[in-house]
């Protein structure tokens, strides 16, 4: 169990100033060699698809995994809570194994690589923005390059910000002209009527 504490900077429609919002998330990160997150349920879909694991709320409960298909290079929308971290395993065809994939988080949030030994508490430092230019996070990133494992899996953790709304994560294989796009939606607890229909731990069916 790893607690990641982020003093978050976001530029989603914000002025060029630092937003010192405290985001506290709890994520369980599993290491499985190059394959990353260990996913035990069986997917009803053919590759490419993604397995999204919501970490357990406490040590006595179990994590929950849902699957999102990828028709027309866009994964089905997956809901999460503002500030929540989820483990992601993208299953590519094994013919695409060992290729480099560039991941970005243009709408905010951070991408963390899979790790079997993550620090208990990580506090990134976000220095003030100067002339509209803000430095990247020291822990986690809004862009990351990973290698598809031999079994076709690509694993990482995505951490949403506190702001409700849609978060896209394009996954582009190096040299490819098009990307697969993961779609998350941080649900708005104050205005639930505005939340779109999406896959969640309580509504896993697509």
N, CA and C atoms as a LAMMPS dump frame, in Angstrom:
ITEM: TIMESTEP
0
ITEM: NUMBER OF ATOMS
618
ITEM: BOX BOUNDS ff ff ff
-5.0000000000000000e+02 5.0000000000000000e+02
-5.0000000000000000e+02 5.0000000000000000e+02
-5.0000000000000000e+02 5.0000000000000000e+02
ITEM: ATOMS id mol type element x y z
1 1 1 N 0.852 -1.182 0
2 1 2 C 0 0 0
3 1 3 C 0.886 1.23 0
4 2 1 N 0.685 2.114 -0.897
5 2 2 C 1.545 3.273 -1.014
6 2 3 C 0.714 4.542 -0.994
7 3 1 N 1.072 5.476 -0.119
8 3 2 C 0.348 6.735 -0.072
9 3 3 C 1.15 7.781 -0.812
10 4 1 N 0.521 8.432 -1.777
11 4 2 C 1.197 9.428 -2.592
12 4 3 C 0.559 10.767 -2.299
13 5 1 N 1.32 11.711 -1.8
14 5 2 C 0.746 13.002 -1.451
15 5 3 C 1.272 14.04 -2.415
16 6 1 N 0.394 14.662 -3.167
17 6 2 C 0.785 15.572 -4.221
18 6 3 C 0.271 16.97 -3.94
19 7 1 N 1.188 17.948 -3.93
20 7 2 C 0.769 19.334 -3.987
21 7 3 C 0.654 19.66 -5.455
22 8 1 N -0.581 19.739 -5.947
23 8 2 C -0.858 19.673 -7.379
24 8 3 C -0.833 21.024 -8.059
25 9 1 N -0.175 21.068 -9.222
26 9 2 C -0.283 22.216 -10.114
27 9 3 C -1.1 21.795 -11.303
28 10 1 N -2.086 22.596 -11.662
29 10 2 C -2.925 22.304 -12.814
30 10 3 C -3.053 23.546 -13.66
31 11 1 N -3.082 23.361 -15.001
32 11 2 C -3.279 24.505 -15.891
33 11 3 C -4.586 24.4 -16.648
34 12 1 N -5.533 23.605 -16.119
35 12 2 C -6.813 23.429 -16.81
36 12 3 C -7.618 24.713 -16.684
37 13 1 N -7.509 25.606 -17.647
38 13 2 C -8.264 26.834 -17.652
39 13 3 C -7.845 27.775 -16.547
40 14 1 N -6.606 27.641 -16.039
41 14 2 C -6.177 28.449 -14.917
42 14 3 C -5.162 29.47 -15.366
43 15 1 N -5 30.591 -14.627
44 15 2 C -3.955 31.556 -14.935
45 15 3 C -2.598 30.959 -14.643
46 16 1 N -1.56 31.658 -15.068
47 16 2 C -0.204 31.125 -14.906
48 16 3 C 0.257 31.339 -13.481
49 17 1 N -0.372 30.665 -12.565
50 17 2 C -0.008 30.736 -11.156
51 17 3 C -0.071 29.341 -10.59
52 18 1 N 0.577 29.134 -9.461
53 18 2 C 0.597 27.801 -8.863
54 18 3 C -0.683 27.563 -8.087
55 19 1 N -1.313 26.445 -8.31
56 19 2 C -2.458 26.041 -7.512
57 19 3 C -1.922 25.098 -6.453
58 20 1 N -1.972 25.514 -5.218
59 20 2 C -1.466 24.676 -4.145
60 20 3 C -2.635 23.898 -3.538
61 21 1 N -3.105 22.917 -4.302
62 21 2 C -4.193 22.066 -3.844
63 21 3 C -3.593 20.767 -3.346
64 22 1 N -4.011 20.366 -2.198
65 22 2 C -3.487 19.138 -1.627
66 22 3 C -4.327 17.962 -2.093
67 23 1 N -3.687 17.048 -2.775
68 23 2 C -4.369 15.85 -3.246
69 23 3 C -3.766 14.669 -2.517
70 24 1 N -4.559 13.969 -1.743
71 24 2 C -4.064 12.794 -1.041
72 24 3 C -4.746 11.58 -1.629
73 25 1 N -3.954 10.677 -2.159
74 25 2 C -4.512 9.484 -2.769
75 25 3 C -3.823 8.274 -2.194
76 26 1 N -4.49 7.153 -2.24
77 26 2 C -3.903 5.903 -1.807
78 26 3 C -3.969 4.926 -2.96
79 27 1 N -2.811 4.372 -3.334
80 27 2 C -2.773 3.465 -4.473
81 27 3 C -2.013 2.221 -4.091
82 28 1 N -2.482 1.088 -4.524
83 28 2 C -1.764 -0.157 -4.377
84 28 3 C -1.104 -0.472 -5.705
85 29 1 N 0.217 -0.521 -5.719
86 29 2 C 0.956 -0.714 -6.95
87 29 3 C 1.616 -2.073 -6.895
88 30 1 N 1.312 -2.932 -7.838
89 30 2 C 1.854 -4.276 -7.872
90 30 3 C 2.952 -4.35 -8.914
91 31 1 N 4.034 -5.069 -8.579
92 31 2 C 5.076 -5.266 -9.573
93 31 3 C 5.026 -6.68 -10.108
94 32 1 N 5.158 -6.806 -11.395
95 32 2 C 5.155 -8.129 -12.031
96 32 3 C 6.152 -8.08 -13.173
97 33 1 N 7.418 -7.81 -12.815
98 33 2 C 8.427 -7.699 -13.854
99 33 3 C 8.068 -6.619 -14.829
100 34 1 N 8.285 -6.864 -16.118
101 34 2 C 7.937 -5.894 -17.14
102 34 3 C 6.449 -5.76 -17.331
103 35 1 N 5.66 -6.753 -16.843
104 35 2 C 4.227 -6.714 -17.04
105 35 3 C 3.496 -5.77 -16.119
106 36 1 N 4.142 -5.393 -14.979
107 36 2 C 3.56 -4.395 -14.1
108 36 3 C 2.417 -4.932 -13.277
109 37 1 N 1.259 -4.311 -13.354
110 37 2 C 0.14 -4.625 -12.478
111 37 3 C -0.393 -6.027 -12.751
112 38 1 N -0.626 -6.764 -11.687
113 38 2 C -1.162 -8.121 -11.808
114 38 3 C -2.685 -8.043 -11.846
115 39 1 N -3.276 -8.484 -12.917
116 39 2 C -4.728 -8.443 -13.078
117 39 3 C -5.24 -9.873 -13.137
118 40 1 N -6.105 -10.252 -12.181
119 40 2 C -6.574 -11.625 -12.146
120 40 3 C -7.885 -11.863 -12.891
121 41 1 N -8.843 -10.893 -12.96
122 41 2 C -10.067 -11.169 -13.714
123 41 3 C -9.777 -11.365 -15.197
124 42 1 N -10.717 -11.996 -15.881
125 42 2 C -10.57 -12.235 -17.311
126 42 3 C -11.353 -11.193 -18.096
127 43 1 N -10.718 -10.592 -19.091
128 43 2 C -11.378 -9.567 -19.891
129 43 3 C -12.344 -10.199 -20.889
130 44 1 N -13.499 -9.569 -21.085
131 44 2 C -14.428 -10.058 -22.114
132 44 3 C -14.09 -9.516 -23.496
133 45 1 N -13.038 -8.716 -23.61
134 45 2 C -12.716 -8.046 -24.869
135 45 3 C -11.42 -8.581 -25.462
136 46 1 N -11.268 -8.353 -26.766
137 46 2 C -10.017 -8.667 -27.448
138 46 3 C -9.132 -7.433 -27.445
139 47 1 N -7.799 -7.607 -27.517
140 47 2 C -6.914 -6.441 -27.522
141 47 3 C -7.171 -5.555 -28.749
142 48 1 N -6.987 -4.248 -28.564
143 48 2 C -6.569 -3.602 -27.317
144 48 3 C -7.748 -3.336 -26.38
145 49 1 N -7.471 -3.492 -25.103
146 49 2 C -8.42 -3.11 -24.068
147 49 3 C -7.591 -2.688 -22.851
148 50 1 N -8.237 -2.138 -21.842
149 50 2 C -7.524 -1.729 -20.644
150 50 3 C -8.231 -2.272 -19.416
151 51 1 N -7.461 -2.696 -18.444
152 51 2 C -7.97 -3.104 -17.138
153 51 3 C -7.652 -1.979 -16.155
154 52 1 N -8.68 -1.456 -15.518
155 52 2 C -8.526 -0.36 -14.565
156 52 3 C -8.808 -0.915 -13.175
157 53 1 N -7.854 -0.798 -12.272
158 53 2 C -8.011 -1.324 -10.922
159 53 3 C -8.128 -0.183 -9.923
160 54 1 N -9.267 -0.176 -9.208
161 54 2 C -9.473 0.764 -8.114
162 54 3 C -8.894 0.136 -6.849
163 55 1 N -7.898 0.752 -6.224
164 55 2 C -7.299 0.153 -5.019
165 55 3 C -8.326 0.003 -3.905
166 56 1 N -8.078 -0.97 -3.058
167 56 2 C -8.965 -1.215 -1.924
168 56 3 C -8.99 -0.012 -0.992
169 57 1 N -10.16 0.242 -0.414
170 57 2 C -10.306 1.389 0.482
171 57 3 C -9.572 1.174 1.799
172 58 1 N -9.41 -0.089 2.189
173 58 2 C -8.701 -0.398 3.44
174 58 3 C -8.109 -1.798 3.314
175 59 1 N -7.193 -2.168 4.221
176 59 2 C -6.512 -3.467 4.1
177 59 3 C -7.424 -4.671 4.185
178 60 1 N -8.645 -4.508 4.701
179 60 2 C -9.537 -5.649 4.853
180 60 3 C -10.407 -5.904 3.627
181 61 1 N -10.416 -4.972 2.675
182 61 2 C -11.237 -5.143 1.479
183 61 3 C -10.36 -5.417 0.264
184 62 1 N -10.98 -5.768 -0.835
185 62 2 C -10.256 -6.124 -2.047
186 62 3 C -10.36 -5 -3.076
187 63 1 N -9.352 -4.938 -3.93
188 63 2 C -9.401 -3.989 -5.035
189 63 3 C -10.428 -4.463 -6.058
190 64 1 N -10.872 -3.545 -6.91
191 64 2 C -11.873 -3.858 -7.928
192 64 3 C -11.317 -3.524 -9.299
193 65 1 N -11.442 -4.441 -10.244
194 65 2 C -10.944 -4.237 -11.601
195 65 3 C -12.1 -4.214 -12.591
196 66 1 N -12.099 -3.219 -13.468
197 66 2 C -13.077 -3.136 -14.559
198 66 3 C -12.307 -3.115 -15.874
199 67 1 N -12.999 -3.41 -16.956
200 67 2 C -12.366 -3.449 -18.274
201 67 3 C -13.024 -2.435 -19.196
202 68 1 N -12.213 -1.763 -19.977
203 68 2 C -12.725 -0.803 -20.939
204 68 3 C -12.234 -1.166 -22.338
205 69 1 N -13.165 -1.381 -23.277
206 69 2 C -12.767 -1.713 -24.654
207 69 3 C -12.283 -0.476 -25.387
208 70 1 N -11.726 -0.695 -26.561
209 70 2 C -11.146 0.415 -27.331
210 70 3 C -11.636 0.39 -28.773
211 71 1 N -12.92 0.692 -28.999
212 71 2 C -13.396 0.782 -30.384
213 71 3 C -12.91 2.078 -31.026
214 72 1 N -12.454 2.001 -32.245
215 72 2 C -12.027 3.187 -33.003
216 72 3 C -10.968 3.999 -32.269
217 73 1 N -10.054 3.293 -31.56
218 73 2 C -8.894 3.909 -30.897
219 73 3 C -9.24 4.778 -29.693
220 74 1 N -10.517 4.791 -29.258
221 74 2 C -10.926 5.532 -28.071
222 74 3 C -11.477 4.543 -27.045
223 75 1 N -10.832 4.487 -25.891
224 75 2 C -11.333 3.606 -24.838
225 75 3 C -12.642 4.165 -24.283
226 76 1 N -13.516 3.28 -23.83
227 76 2 C -14.759 3.716 -23.197
228 76 3 C -14.439 4.493 -21.93
229 77 1 N -15.314 5.45 -21.607
230 77 2 C -15.094 6.364 -20.492
231 77 3 C -15.147 5.613 -19.16
232 78 1 N -14.16 5.899 -18.303
233 78 2 C -14.064 5.263 -16.987
234 78 3 C -14.164 6.341 -15.914
235 79 1 N -15.059 6.134 -14.95
236 79 2 C -15.254 7.109 -13.887
237 79 3 C -14.362 6.829 -12.691
238 80 1 N -13.935 7.9 -12.032
239 80 2 C -13.196 7.796 -10.784
240 80 3 C -13.516 9.016 -9.939
241 81 1 N -13.033 9.018 -8.703
242 81 2 C -13.281 10.14 -7.816
243 81 3 C -12.206 11.207 -8.008
244 82 1 N -12.532 12.475 -7.793
245 82 2 C -11.487 13.509 -7.859
246 82 3 C -10.337 13.171 -6.906
247 83 1 N -9.122 13.288 -7.413
248 83 2 C -7.958 12.987 -6.6
249 83 3 C -7.636 11.513 -6.469
250 84 1 N -8.399 10.636 -7.125
251 84 2 C -8.187 9.199 -6.98
252 84 3 C -7.084 8.693 -7.887
253 85 1 N -6.36 7.69 -7.425
254 85 2 C -5.357 6.993 -8.229
255 85 3 C -5.903 5.642 -8.652
256 86 1 N -5.668 5.266 -9.897
257 86 2 C -6.071 3.95 -10.391
258 86 3 C -4.882 3.306 -11.097
259 87 1 N -4.796 1.987 -10.963
260 87 2 C -3.784 1.234 -11.696
261 87 3 C -4.345 0.859 -13.06
262 88 1 N -3.53 1.009 -14.084
263 88 2 C -3.969 0.773 -15.463
264 88 3 C -3.072 -0.281 -16.105
265 89 1 N -3.688 -1.269 -16.733
266 89 2 C -2.962 -2.23 -17.573
267 89 3 C -3.613 -2.217 -18.942
268 90 1 N -2.893 -1.746 -19.932
269 90 2 C -3.373 -1.768 -21.305
270 90 3 C -2.865 -3.047 -21.957
271 91 1 N -3.78 -3.826 -22.516
272 91 2 C -3.4 -5.055 -23.203
273 91 3 C -3.357 -4.81 -24.704
274 92 1 N -2.149 -4.823 -25.243
275 92 2 C -1.947 -4.724 -26.684
276 92 3 C -1.866 -6.132 -27.275
277 93 1 N -2.044 -6.272 -28.586
278 93 2 C -1.727 -7.555 -29.225
279 93 3 C -0.262 -7.888 -28.96
280 94 1 N 0.038 -9.157 -28.742
281 94 2 C 1.422 -9.533 -28.441
282 94 3 C 2.372 -9.217 -29.598
283 95 1 N 1.835 -9.025 -30.793
284 95 2 C 2.675 -8.648 -31.937
285 95 3 C 3.296 -7.264 -31.754
286 96 1 N 2.756 -6.469 -30.82
287 96 2 C 3.285 -5.131 -30.569
288 96 3 C 4.174 -5.08 -29.333
289 97 1 N 4.541 -6.251 -28.815
290 97 2 C 5.407 -6.313 -27.643
291 97 3 C 6.754 -5.643 -27.903
292 98 1 N 7.332 -5.1 -26.826
293 98 2 C 8.66 -4.492 -26.796
294 98 3 C 8.747 -3.166 -27.551
295 99 1 N 7.614 -2.621 -27.953
296 99 2 C 7.632 -1.306 -28.574
297 99 3 C 7.495 -0.213 -27.504
298 100 1 N 8.053 0.951 -27.795
299 100 2 C 7.999 2.081 -26.872
300 100 3 C 6.685 2.832 -27.066
301 101 1 N 6.031 3.168 -25.958
302 101 2 C 4.787 3.922 -25.992
303 101 3 C 4.989 5.228 -25.229
304 102 1 N 4.616 6.331 -25.845
305 102 2 C 4.688 7.642 -25.204
306 102 3 C 3.308 7.996 -24.643
307 103 1 N 3.247 8.26 -23.343
308 103 2 C 1.996 8.582 -22.663
309 103 3 C 2.015 10.049 -22.26
310 104 1 N 0.875 10.722 -22.38
311 104 2 C 0.773 12.106 -21.942
312 104 3 C -0.546 12.289 -21.186
313 105 1 N -0.59 13.333 -20.353
314 105 2 C -1.804 13.679 -19.61
315 105 3 C -2.108 15.151 -19.864
316 106 1 N -2.592 15.488 -21.056
317 106 2 C -2.767 16.894 -21.427
318 106 3 C -3.835 17.625 -20.621
319 107 1 N -4.76 16.885 -20.003
320 107 2 C -5.846 17.525 -19.266
321 107 3 C -5.548 17.675 -17.78
322 108 1 N -4.375 17.236 -17.346
323 108 2 C -4.024 17.304 -15.936
324 108 3 C -3.898 15.924 -15.329
325 109 1 N -3.534 15.892 -14.054
326 109 2 C -3.235 14.634 -13.4
327 109 3 C -1.797 14.247 -13.658
328 110 1 N -1.371 13.138 -13.072
329 110 2 C -0.005 12.666 -13.276
330 110 3 C -0.011 11.185 -13.622
331 111 1 N 1.046 10.764 -14.318
332 111 2 C 1.25 9.374 -14.698
333 111 3 C 2.454 8.863 -13.922
334 112 1 N 2.288 7.743 -13.242
335 112 2 C 3.368 7.138 -12.473
336 112 3 C 3.727 5.785 -13.079
337 113 1 N 5.015 5.475 -13.189
338 113 2 C 5.398 4.151 -13.706
339 113 3 C 5.087 3.075 -12.688
340 114 1 N 4.947 1.819 -13.139
341 114 2 C 4.708 0.725 -12.19
342 114 3 C 5.948 0.505 -11.347
343 115 1 N 5.752 0.152 -10.083
344 115 2 C 6.892 -0.073 -9.2
345 115 3 C 6.493 -1.063 -8.133
346 116 1 N 7.381 -1.983 -7.843
347 116 2 C 7.123 -2.951 -6.785
348 116 3 C 7.541 -2.4 -5.431
349 117 1 N 8.267 -1.282 -5.407
350 117 2 C 8.775 -0.747 -4.161
351 117 3 C 8.669 0.769 -4.193
352 118 1 N 7.472 1.283 -3.993
353 118 2 C 7.279 2.722 -4.022
354 118 3 C 7.428 3.297 -2.622
355 119 1 N 7.874 4.544 -2.485
356 119 2 C 8 5.15 -1.162
357 119 3 C 6.649 5.243 -0.469
358 120 1 N 6.675 5.238 0.851
359 120 2 C 5.422 5.323 1.61
360 120 3 C 4.753 6.668 1.406
361 121 1 N 5.506 7.754 1.522
362 121 2 C 4.97 9.083 1.292
363 121 3 C 5.908 9.833 0.354
364 122 1 N 5.362 10.343 -0.703
365 122 2 C 6.133 11.11 -1.672
366 122 3 C 5.536 12.502 -1.747
367 123 1 N 6.352 13.521 -1.516
368 123 2 C 5.851 14.89 -1.56
369 123 3 C 6.62 15.66 -2.625
370 124 1 N 6.085 15.748 -3.841
371 124 2 C 6.761 16.497 -4.889
372 124 3 C 6.774 17.985 -4.554
373 125 1 N 7.789 18.675 -5.031
374 125 2 C 7.901 20.116 -4.837
375 125 3 C 7.584 20.812 -6.151
376 126 1 N 6.677 21.774 -6.111
377 126 2 C 6.284 22.526 -7.287
378 126 3 C 6.7 23.984 -7.095
379 127 1 N 7.891 24.386 -7.572
380 127 2 C 8.296 25.783 -7.416
381 127 3 C 7.327 26.714 -8.13
382 128 1 N 7.28 28 -7.718
383 128 2 C 6.36 28.939 -8.367
384 128 3 C 6.631 29.078 -9.86
385 129 1 N 5.579 29.36 -10.618
386 129 2 C 5.713 29.59 -12.046
387 129 3 C 6.353 30.957 -12.286
388 130 1 N 7.212 31.036 -13.257
389 130 2 C 7.855 32.297 -13.611
390 130 3 C 7.547 32.608 -15.067
391 131 1 N 6.966 33.788 -15.312
392 131 2 C 6.634 34.221 -16.674
393 131 3 C 5.75 33.211 -17.39
394 132 1 N 4.851 32.617 -16.638
395 132 2 C 3.922 31.674 -17.252
396 132 3 C 4.502 30.298 -17.51
397 133 1 N 5.762 30.067 -17.129
398 133 2 C 6.4 28.773 -17.353
399 133 3 C 6.492 28.039 -16.028
400 134 1 N 5.859 26.865 -15.949
401 134 2 C 5.847 26.1 -14.709
402 134 3 C 6.705 24.851 -14.858
403 135 1 N 7.55 24.563 -13.873
404 135 2 C 8.409 23.371 -13.964
405 135 3 C 7.594 22.107 -13.815
406 136 1 N 8.106 20.984 -14.306
407 136 2 C 7.389 19.71 -14.177
408 136 3 C 7.448 19.195 -12.75
409 137 1 N 6.584 18.248 -12.446
410 137 2 C 6.59 17.629 -11.127
411 137 3 C 7.875 16.85 -10.92
412 138 1 N 8.348 16.809 -9.674
413 138 2 C 9.547 16.042 -9.387
414 138 3 C 9.236 14.571 -9.18
415 139 1 N 7.983 14.229 -8.864
416 139 2 C 7.55 12.843 -8.742
417 139 3 C 6.294 12.675 -9.576
418 140 1 N 6.267 11.672 -10.43
419 140 2 C 5.153 11.566 -11.363
420 140 3 C 5.368 12.551 -12.498
421 141 1 N 4.587 12.423 -13.529
422 141 2 C 4.795 13.267 -14.691
423 141 3 C 3.521 13.359 -15.488
424 142 1 N 3.458 14.38 -16.344
425 142 2 C 2.346 14.483 -17.285
426 142 3 C 2.754 13.902 -18.635
427 143 1 N 3.95 13.332 -18.717
428 143 2 C 4.377 12.586 -19.899
429 143 3 C 5.356 11.518 -19.449
430 144 1 N 5.307 10.386 -20.111
431 144 2 C 6.119 9.245 -19.704
432 144 3 C 6.262 8.311 -20.893
433 145 1 N 7.405 7.658 -21.003
434 145 2 C 7.622 6.652 -22.048
435 145 3 C 7.846 5.3 -21.386
436 146 1 N 7.097 4.296 -21.821
437 146 2 C 7.201 2.952 -21.275
438 146 3 C 7.292 1.943 -22.413
439 147 1 N 7.74 0.74 -22.102
440 147 2 C 7.888 -0.323 -23.098
441 147 3 C 6.806 -1.375 -22.881
442 148 1 N 6.144 -1.762 -23.954
443 148 2 C 5.161 -2.844 -23.886
444 148 3 C 5.881 -4.141 -23.516
445 149 1 N 5.388 -4.83 -22.519
446 149 2 C 6.022 -6.064 -22.053
447 149 3 C 5.857 -7.189 -23.078
448 150 1 N 6.585 -8.273 -22.848
449 150 2 C 6.564 -9.398 -23.779
450 150 3 C 5.175 -10.014 -23.909
451 151 1 N 4.362 -9.887 -22.853
452 151 2 C 3.002 -10.437 -22.915
453 151 3 C 1.997 -9.435 -23.483
454 152 1 N 2.48 -8.286 -23.95
455 152 2 C 1.607 -7.3 -24.576
456 152 3 C 1.006 -6.282 -23.619
457 153 1 N 1.397 -6.329 -22.336
458 153 2 C 0.814 -5.404 -21.374
459 153 3 C 1.674 -4.155 -21.19
460 154 1 N 0.987 -3.069 -20.889
461 154 2 C 1.631 -1.795 -20.575
462 154 3 C 0.985 -1.292 -19.291
463 155 1 N 1.774 -1.101 -18.245
464 155 2 C 1.221 -0.822 -16.928
465 155 3 C 1.703 0.507 -16.378
466 156 1 N 0.791 1.222 -15.712
467 156 2 C 1.146 2.478 -15.059
468 156 3 C 0.025 2.851 -14.099
469 157 1 N 0.237 3.912 -13.344
470 157 2 C -0.785 4.445 -12.447
471 157 3 C -1.149 5.849 -12.888
472 158 1 N -2.451 6.137 -12.933
473 158 2 C -2.904 7.49 -13.242
474 158 3 C -3.541 8.091 -12.005
475 159 1 N -3.167 9.337 -11.694
476 159 2 C -3.713 10.053 -10.555
477 159 3 C -4.454 11.277 -11.074
478 160 1 N -5.755 11.33 -10.832
479 160 2 C -6.546 12.487 -11.249
480 160 3 C -6.306 13.652 -10.294
481 161 1 N -6.649 14.86 -10.725
482 161 2 C -6.582 16.014 -9.835
483 161 3 C -7.889 16.112 -9.047
484 162 1 N -7.99 17.149 -8.228
485 162 2 C -9.215 17.363 -7.449
486 162 3 C -10.355 17.925 -8.27
487 163 1 N -10.089 18.299 -9.503
488 163 2 C -11.087 18.983 -10.319
489 163 3 C -11.937 17.99 -11.103
490 164 1 N -13.264 18.001 -10.921
491 164 2 C -14.112 17.114 -11.722
492 164 3 C -13.998 17.423 -13.213
493 165 1 N -14.169 16.406 -14.033
494 165 2 C -14.114 16.601 -15.474
495 165 3 C -13.4 15.465 -16.172
496 166 1 N -13.241 15.63 -17.486
497 166 2 C -12.668 14.579 -18.332
498 166 3 C -11.151 14.695 -18.397
499 167 1 N -10.493 13.548 -18.295
500 167 2 C -9.036 13.464 -18.389
501 167 3 C -8.681 12.425 -19.454
502 168 1 N -8.053 12.858 -20.516
503 168 2 C -7.636 11.935 -21.56
504 168 3 C -6.141 11.632 -21.418
505 169 1 N -5.784 10.397 -21.735
506 169 2 C -4.384 9.959 -21.696
507 169 3 C -4.065 9.278 -23.018
508 170 1 N -3.524 10.019 -23.988
509 170 2 C -3.135 9.403 -25.261
510 170 3 C -1.934 8.469 -25.079
511 171 1 N -1.981 7.329 -25.753
512 171 2 C -0.9 6.342 -25.753
513 171 3 C -0.437 6.177 -27.195
514 172 1 N 0.739 6.699 -27.488
515 172 2 C 1.205 6.673 -28.874
516 172 3 C 2.469 5.823 -28.988
517 173 1 N 2.383 4.755 -29.783
518 173 2 C 3.571 3.947 -30.058
519 173 3 C 4.541 4.786 -30.875
520 174 1 N 5.814 4.736 -30.51
521 174 2 C 6.824 5.544 -31.183
522 174 3 C 6.773 5.327 -32.688
523 175 1 N 6.655 6.404 -33.434
524 175 2 C 6.608 6.341 -34.888
525 175 3 C 5.223 6.205 -35.461
526 176 1 N 4.209 5.97 -34.609
527 176 2 C 2.841 5.806 -35.095
528 176 3 C 2.208 7.166 -35.35
529 177 1 N 1.293 7.219 -36.292
530 177 2 C 0.624 8.476 -36.609
531 177 3 C -0.603 8.703 -35.735
532 178 1 N -1.175 7.635 -35.189
533 178 2 C -2.355 7.749 -34.347
534 178 3 C -2.099 7.137 -32.982
535 179 1 N -2.838 7.627 -31.994
536 179 2 C -2.692 7.143 -30.634
537 179 3 C -3.983 6.466 -30.178
538 180 1 N -3.857 5.527 -29.25
539 180 2 C -5.011 5.058 -28.498
540 180 3 C -5.231 6.057 -27.37
541 181 1 N -6.479 6.333 -27.031
542 181 2 C -6.754 7.37 -26.035
543 181 3 C -7.597 6.8 -24.902
544 182 1 N -6.991 6.74 -23.715
545 182 2 C -7.749 6.4 -22.515
546 182 3 C -8.561 7.61 -22.082
547 183 1 N -9.77 7.367 -21.563
548 183 2 C -10.628 8.461 -21.12
549 183 3 C -11.107 8.202 -19.692
550 184 1 N -10.784 9.136 -18.812
551 184 2 C -11.263 9.079 -17.435
552 184 3 C -12.179 10.266 -17.175
553 185 1 N -13.087 10.104 -16.225
554 185 2 C -13.936 11.224 -15.824
555 185 3 C -13.961 11.28 -14.31
556 186 1 N -13.442 12.382 -13.752
557 186 2 C -13.508 12.598 -12.316
558 186 3 C -14.907 13.085 -11.981
559 187 1 N -15.658 12.257 -11.298
560 187 2 C -17.071 12.519 -11.046
561 187 3 C -17.257 13.713 -10.108
562 188 1 N -18.308 14.462 -10.363
563 188 2 C -18.611 15.647 -9.568
564 188 3 C -19.623 15.275 -8.48
565 189 1 N -19.196 15.159 -7.219
566 189 2 C -20.14 14.752 -6.169
567 189 3 C -21.16 15.831 -5.841
568 190 1 N -20.857 17.085 -6.181
569 190 2 C -21.788 18.174 -5.882
570 190 3 C -22.881 18.306 -6.941
571 191 1 N -22.571 17.861 -8.154
572 191 2 C -23.539 17.95 -9.256
573 191 3 C -23.607 16.61 -9.99
574 192 1 N -24.08 15.574 -9.329
575 192 2 C -24.069 14.233 -9.941
576 192 3 C -24.892 14.15 -11.22
577 193 1 N -25.875 15.025 -11.373
578 193 2 C -26.701 15.007 -12.583
579 193 3 C -25.901 15.394 -13.82
580 194 1 N -24.766 16.026 -13.631
581 194 2 C -23.933 16.434 -14.758
582 194 3 C -22.899 15.376 -15.149
583 195 1 N -22.77 14.332 -14.353
584 195 2 C -21.801 13.285 -14.664
585 195 3 C -22.289 12.434 -15.839
586 196 1 N -21.438 12.168 -16.815
587 196 2 C -21.845 11.325 -17.944
588 196 3 C -21.887 9.858 -17.544
589 197 1 N -22.549 9.056 -18.349
590 197 2 C -22.52 7.629 -18.125
591 197 3 C -21.12 7.086 -18.358
592 198 1 N -20.622 6.25 -17.469
593 198 2 C -19.262 5.719 -17.613
594 198 3 C -19.117 4.43 -16.816
595 199 1 N -18.059 3.718 -17.107
596 199 2 C -17.718 2.501 -16.383
597 199 3 C -17.139 2.894 -15.024
598 200 1 N -17.635 2.271 -13.956
599 200 2 C -17.093 2.503 -12.616
600 200 3 C -17.019 1.163 -11.884
601 201 1 N -16.48 1.197 -10.674
602 201 2 C -16.405 -0.028 -9.871
603 201 3 C -17.798 -0.567 -9.575
604 202 1 N -18.782 0.316 -9.403
605 202 2 C -20.144 -0.117 -9.1
606 202 3 C -20.99 -0.383 -10.343
607 203 1 N -20.551 0.144 -11.495
608 203 2 C -21.248 -0.117 -12.77
609 203 3 C -20.216 -0.557 -13.815
610 204 1 N -19.722 -1.781 -13.709
611 204 2 C -18.609 -2.229 -14.55
612 204 3 C -18.973 -2.582 -15.984
613 205 1 N -20.259 -2.746 -16.279
614 205 2 C -20.651 -3.173 -17.618
615 205 3 C -20.606 -2.015 -18.599
616 206 1 N -20.003 -2.261 -19.751
617 206 2 C -19.897 -1.24 -20.799
618 206 3 C -21.173 -1.189 -21.629
